[in-house]
């Protein structure tokens, strides 16, 4: 205390004030950003782990968006199949109506013409059931472009082997009709609803046409079932991925983000310490003045 060239009390108070200001700045930054780790130096190991979780959850977000798009695509496919099914039911009723001998040639021809017009409408639905440039119910449109043999959907954050492919429940050709599972325009049996199959010139041929339409209905019903099954799978994957995303987000939040209540308590504590340290520094600076009394 009698050496005025070095005020150790003031230096100690200054060091304490600097440390307090540093801690105060850290908690102030955390309160401002909401993050516990604002730079790698705050917690190097925690920053690495949190970055891994961040990459993971962003991949899950991408997969969830992809699954949502896939479900919309499947809904579009299902809508086309449902309309085809409705048309086939109308065709069947018309053929059933002709299974009688109390009609004349003109009546049979009218029914045959209407049934074939319905069949042509199925082909139009096939060519308009699209998602972007992909034909969902046909290997290709009549123009020969937009081939869609199968559809692969991203259903996992890692992609690759965890994705799954949907083999079209039915492929449709504008000239030959709806094709069976995994079939192609050259090899599959199709709906078989050509002009010969839909010839109606009497009760017997009407019954044969109805049989052909029933076979086509079986294919469409099977296709609707397959679309429904894949849609359900997508829903299951979406639910599982959503739960996993929640858990990863929780882990990331625990490491990376600040506990705001705790930070506010610490901020208030260091504010008080800042004030007391400033007061002690001021007292330490004036303490050596008592030495002047020795020179009076």
Residue, then its C-alpha position, 0 to 999 in steps of 0.5 A: x500500500x505504500x508503493x504508488x508506482x504499482x497499484x496492485x489492488x486497482x490492477x486486480x480489480x481491473x482484471x476482475x472487471x474485464x473478466x466480468x465484461x467478457x462473461x457479460x458479453x457472452x450471455x448478452x450475445x446468447x440472449x440476442x441470438x438465442x444460441x448457446x454456440x455462436x462460433x466454433x470456439x464457444x464449444x468446438x466438440x458441441x459445434x461438430x456434433x450439432x452440425x452433424x444433426x443439422x445436416x441430418x435434419x435438413x436432409x429429413x426436411x427434403x425427404x418429407x417434402x419429397x414424400x408430400x410431392x409423391x403422395x400428391x402424384x399418387x393422388x393424381x394417378x388414383x384420380x385418373x384410375x377412378x375416372x377410368x373405373x367409372x367409365x368402365x362401369x358405364x360401359x358395362x351397364x350399356x353392354x348389359x342393357x344390350x343383352x336382350x333380343x328385343x332390340x333392333x340393328x339400329x339400337x345395337x349399333x347405337x350402344x356399340x358406338x357409345x361404348x367405343x366412344x367411352x373406350x376412346x375417352x379412357x385413352x384421353x384420360x390416360x394422356x392427360x393424367x400426368x405429373x410434370x412431363x411424366x405420364x402416370x398411366x402409360x409407358x408413353x403417350x401417342x406422340x411417343x414421348x414422356x416414357x414412364x416405366x417406373x417411378x422412384x420416390x425419395x423417402x429417406x434423408x440418406x436417399x439411395x438404397x432407402x428410396x423405393x420404386x413404384x412400378x406403375x400399376x398399369x400402363x396405358x397405350x392410346x391405341x391399345x388401352x390400359x396395360x397390366x402390372x409391369x407390362x409394356x405396350x409390346x408384351x402386355x395383354x392390356x385391357x383388351x378393349x379393341x373394336x372387336x372386343x366391343x362389337x355389339x350386334x346382338x345379345x350374345x356379342x353384348x354378353x362377350x363385350x361385358x365379359x371383356x369390360x369385366x376383365x378390364x375392371x379387374x385390372x383397374x381395381x387391382x391397379x387402384x389397390x396397388x396405388x392405395x398400398x403405395x400411398x399408405x406406405x408413403x404415409x407410414x414413411x412420412x409419420x416415421x420420418x416426422x418422428x425422427x425429425x422431431x428427435x433430431x431437432x430436439x438433440x440439435x436444439x439441446x446442444x446449439x440453442x441457449x436456455x433463455x431463462x438461464x442466460x437471463x439469470x446469468x446476465x443479471x448476475x454479471x450486470x450486478x458484478x460489473x457494477x460492484x467491480x467498477x466501484x471497487x476499481x474506483x476505490x482502488x484507484x484512490x486508495x494510494x492517496x493516503x500516502x500524500x499525508x506523509x508529506x504534510 
